[in-house]
């Protein structure tokens, strides 16, 4: 279908119109009993029984641009392509959201395209890794299954062409952004602790810069997942690893053990501090590679500081969602960074 949009049709369809249509069970061909709407920083997700649909917000940030229909379509297609690497049975298709000249919306049934949706199979919440961890339902079987899937993925993943100096510089660049935001006096954080953690992380980055560059020269950097967190892993019918970072290819150029350290840090945040080291050992064994022991704490601390920064950055939005959540969350991530560097 041609994605050229009639100016008249698109002008009379607002984001509120799209949200109203997609929140109504009667709008869907399969007629779900109800539609649950989840808002994220960049998208709206509509869970309609067995199917889930993601609508990207028309937003522009320094690290992504979803501000036009053409850009949203391109990112939806990229999301579908990239996520089929680790969850082919979850990512089903793209669906066009169309409108008549009068503004009546439909799922690709004539009219002009006013937006795009990623259509996915709904995954059971009880089988999400974050839920299983908090309920104490993760055992050796799940770790083995996850390690096997990740090892297969990293073995086949495209090798990165990033330069060694550029790879190392990214850590320092993002760390500078961490400092700029986390030390802003208006945030309700322990600024003495924040500064101490950031200083220690600066020192560790400087000390280990050569090791970071060595990982590139050893061809260890791949086009990875980019956002490997427990809430993006599901154990229903085997395993699905989904919601990868599609909008910034540079940030997907990662050391697999950086991603594993990130996942381990997030598991520690959920009360499972031993998960990361077990998973790293199992992935390394399957890849027939050593775990980069010196870099694992650095990777974990850097990821924790980044997550702390992203948490409080929500409060820089004009109308932040759940504003009471972000400063305590940032404090917990800073504590994890401090522990990793200890």
Secondary structure by P-SEA (a helix, b strand, c coil): ccccccaaaaaaccaaaaaaaaaccccccccccbbbbbbcccbbbbbcccbbbbbbccccccccccccaaaaaaaaaaaaaaaaccccccccccccccccccccccccccccccbbbbbbccccccccaaaaaaaccccaaaaaaaaaaaaaaaaacccccccaaaaaaaaaaaaaaaaacccccccccaaaaaaaaaaaaaaaaaacaaaaaaaaaacccccccccccccccccccccccccccccccccccccaaaaaaaaaaaaaaacccaaaaaaaaaaaaaacccccccaaaaaaaaaaaaaaaaaaccccccccccccccaaaaaaaaaaaaaaac
